[in-house]
Amino acid sequence: MKYFTSYLPSYLLFLFIYSSPLALAAADYAANAESAIKVLNDKWYSTSTGLYNGLWWNSANAMTTIADLGLIDDSFKSTAEQIISTTYANAPGTNGGTWLNDYYDDEGWWALGWIAAYDLTGNLDYLNTAISIFDDMTTGWGTPCSSGGLWWSKDRTYISAISNELFLSVAAHLANRVPSSKTNSVAWARAEWDWFSHSGVINSANTINDGINYTTCKNNQGTVFTYNQGVILGGLVELSAATGDPSYLDEANTLANAALKALTDSNGILTESGGIEEDSNLAQFKGIFVRNLAALHKASPDAAFSAFLTKNADAIWNSDRDDPTGFLGPHWQGPFATATAPSQSSAIDCLVAAAAVS
Ligand SMILES: *[C@@H]1O[C@H](CO)[C@@H](O)[C@H](O)[C@H]1NC(C)=O
């Protein structure tokens, strides 16, 4: 086989791959994402609340993927900017005039959303919003487990993986965008990774459970959700960029490969455990994973990652889309069941990720 592949001229391989009539181009995935966003907005977005179906943290994620599409699709940029500025103006009105609440994960989603909005627009109001949210997140640091880590919420009754991953990711994103506080942000991100990687929440299969029992300070064996395998990837990508240390990318690749092995069906389609029909929040998670896998692929390209992302985007479009409404359901392998704002925006994340890696 070695003889065969070295004999075959590489330009022929190139032609073979790029002339396949089945493969969609980046522009096709972006066009599909645009049309799915139109469905999302027409059905669930309220300009008066700036939210999708009144949902708080989910709306931060929907906004993030809209910003991400604006970054790679010029024809969508002004639409994205308009949605984002409407959300910026109106969403706090539903939450006592603030982006903060008692849940550090909710805060982290919005901080990442405003960073994505800043990346798209250069608007410093958005970046400053992320900074002030991050400042509040730092007040959650200091669990009984090695005196580090972030609590899940201000009542300090749970240590979740997700709030810790978000804290790392927000700190590392800020490190690359706010030079004046880079030293401090890098220190927070490193402290979080040091704590997280020694906490036991990453299990022996290199997948991440839901949290840590704060009495025993051990992995609580909670469900391995897709989003917990995702947010850490984007955080480590940013931390590697901020520090110039490629070992963070190695760690991210290990986690990404373990997730692809553990959380896909026999056809390679990402699959969430648990009652995704009963709890529409769960439908949001897969999009978070693929968004962050695309970020890892950009920093550390891997043909297996891009193939996974396009395959999942194709499955969504071909098997999980209702016709003619354009609704996208929670099971990416199909068949289409029912759509919610989280299932729609999560699937859009995958279309955007496929556009980004194609
Ligand atoms: C934490 O572990 C202790 C000791 O095993 C157990 O009694 C307790 O129920 C656990 N807490 C949670 C929230 O699972």
The ligand as an SDF file (V2000), in Angstrom:
LIG
                    3D

 14 14  0  0  0  0  0  0  0  0999 V2000
  -20.7530   12.4550   47.8940 C   0  0  0  0  0  0  0  0  0  0  0  0
  -20.1420   11.3350   48.4450 O   0  0  0  0  0  0  0  0  0  0  0  0
  -20.6530   11.0080   49.7380 C   0  0  0  0  0  0  0  0  0  0  0  0
  -19.7640    9.9390   50.3550 C   0  0  0  0  0  0  0  0  0  0  0  0
  -19.6810    8.8200   49.4830 O   0  0  0  0  0  0  0  0  0  0  0  0
  -22.0940   10.5850   49.5980 C   0  0  0  0  0  0  0  0  0  0  0  0
  -22.6340   10.2600   50.8720 O   0  0  0  0  0  0  0  0  0  0  0  0
  -22.8740   11.7290   48.9940 C   0  0  0  0  0  0  0  0  0  0  0  0
  -24.1960   11.3350   48.7290 O   0  0  0  0  0  0  0  0  0  0  0  0
  -22.2280   12.1880   47.7070 C   0  0  0  0  0  0  0  0  0  0  0  0
  -22.8810   13.4190   47.2740 N   0  0  0  0  0  0  0  0  0  0  0  0
  -23.5140   13.5150   46.1320 C   0  0  0  0  0  0  0  0  0  0  0  0
  -24.1630   14.8170   45.8630 C   0  0  0  0  0  0  0  0  0  0  0  0
  -23.5650   12.6080   45.3330 O   0  0  0  0  0  0  0  0  0  0  0  0
  1  2  1  0
  1 10  1  0
  2  3  1  0
  3  4  1  0
  3  6  1  0
  4  5  1  0
  6  7  1  0
  6  8  1  0
  8  9  1  0
  8 10  1  0
 10 11  1  0
 11 12  1  0
 12 13  1  0
 12 14  2  0
M  END
$$$$
